[in-house]
Amino acid sequence: MDIARIFAVAAQLQPGDRLVADANTGWVQHESVRIAKAVRDVDVYIEQPCLTYEECLAVRRQIPHPFVLDENIDDLGILLRAKSDLAMDVVNLKISKLCSLTKSRQAPDLCVSMGIAMTLEDSWGGDIATAAIAHLAHSTPTEFLFSTTDFNSYVTVSTADGAPQRVNGRMAASTAPGLGITPKMDALGKRVVVVE
């Protein structure tokens, strides 16, 4: 079924479009190799087909497609290891996976220095996460920005005023101070924790 889907989507692409088959760790190693070989002649990126880094690396070494790592990249150490192993052509960096805004800023700088293109996003989110993603994307040199995601277009509840909005496939970060947004406290609900 995934092979048929890849062919079907590839047939709909327009010039300049990129096709990414993101299994989100849903394929086992032997299936990943089989699927990639079945779509050998399709211009497609294979993203995080297997659960573990080692399985993904084994697949990467057997297929001709450009490769994206995602779920396994959760700190700077594994990012350096992946570069050393030639485990990826593109990396998907997620703010929450990197566990801090500081590391989320360091990781793209490290990728630029290593010549690795990036997708910049988060595990999910709405207006607030999208604002942070947009600022991170704006601070990344264009040639290294593979893609980014406007997660606020995936949800039905707005959590902030002034959040970036996708227009003709693009979004822009606010030029206002901070993230450039005003959180809607009524939409966010009661505080979960107070830190003093």
ABEGO torsion letter per residue (X at the ends): XAAAAAAAAAAABBBGBBBBBBAGGABBAAAAAAAAAAAAABBBBBBGABABAAAAAAAAAABABBBBBBAABABAAAAAAAAAAGABABBBBBAAAAGBAAAAAAAAAAAAAAGBBBBBBBABEBAAAAAAAAAAAAABBAAABABBBBAAAABABBABBGBBBBBGGBBBBBABBEAGBBBBAAAAEBBABBBX
